[in-house]
């Protein structure tokens, strides 16, 4: 009797909890051979393993440095009136962006002495220009508060005067961070810090309770509120709505006033935006990683180019349509949320490109495939002679955590260690959650280690949130433990993580130009000498 009644009761209960369904975006220009999002090139080894190379033969090596650099000049952002197809230059791939950044750094070196002023061991003398570097941002959900605190404090201490992030890549929460870092203004870093200090979890997501409802709803939390926060960060809701209602073309200055963060993102990429200071000598390109659900391809979306296409010479001359501004906002918000759409945890994201038929495609969190990404590093950075550093921010700890209650305490907290409780439960959802943590932990750590495997002796630095559980925050409201194991965005815990990230950044000293705020990854040569 009970076996018959329980399913019926569950079905009646679930009837009032209909699935939210995917959250949908439209982004014209996202797909296709010239689209903003391109598949990550597979290495020669992967192609061979997958049978895409002739059996018994070695796969063809990647193009040489000269070939890789050849198309970069043609793919540079449009700043003048040079005619290009459809008024737009080809979209830079990640590899081309890396090469462009290398070229720009070399040009700066010719104009100024010692632009790459590294001494042995990668400590510094006195550089005359910021050293061109790359920043790779991992996923981590609410743990992104650590990275927000760390990056914001480094910026406030002048880190940008010593290092220029020519290429920024991000997945999941790192994709959100990448947009703010890519824009690069003081106000963007202040906004980054504020985003990761929400007044409550409900400010960002609508979490279903109990967690077991995920079997009915399809996810543990709906993210429409997170969409609103990201769209508001990119553009003024009121100004954009008014422009769309009026329908008249906008001046570049009006677009910059409506969507200041998008305008700064375009400027950082090297595009001249009327009303803003001239573009910097060293440009910045931001790439967001997400996984296409249908074929499993890891897609790299050029966020900088989405912003730049608002300010092409042709658009500036004719006037910028409000629909184009809306498209840029939706493209950036769409790829940001798509990169964070972890199956089971968050509401799924679909993006349709009206320019290629409007077919809706589902995207998953970039962390499903890899934590940090930067293609073909080994080609240009195999040795310490190439002094361009790679900085990796792991938004979270590298140790698996267990939840304990200390003797005499009424509060549970997460600390590093083996969790014996998993041996005493048959709850499939708990088991799935634990498995997800193990997989993510391995992917996060291995992604950083892989940088050294492909780049044995170049300068690689990283930071993680390890040690958070022993930190005493300065904010009076902050609390360095999740108050509930199921909560996704614990506002008090995020305040602690943000404080911890700032405190970690404070380890950097002026004598080393703040480099000691990071941990240097040992080189292959150093391991051989051990």
Order of alpha helices (4+ residues) and beta strands (2+ residues): alpha-beta-beta-alpha-alpha-alpha-beta-alpha-alpha-beta-alpha-alpha-beta-alpha-beta-alpha-alpha-alpha-alpha-beta-beta-alpha-alpha-alpha-beta-beta-beta-alpha-beta-beta-beta-alpha-beta-alpha-beta-alpha
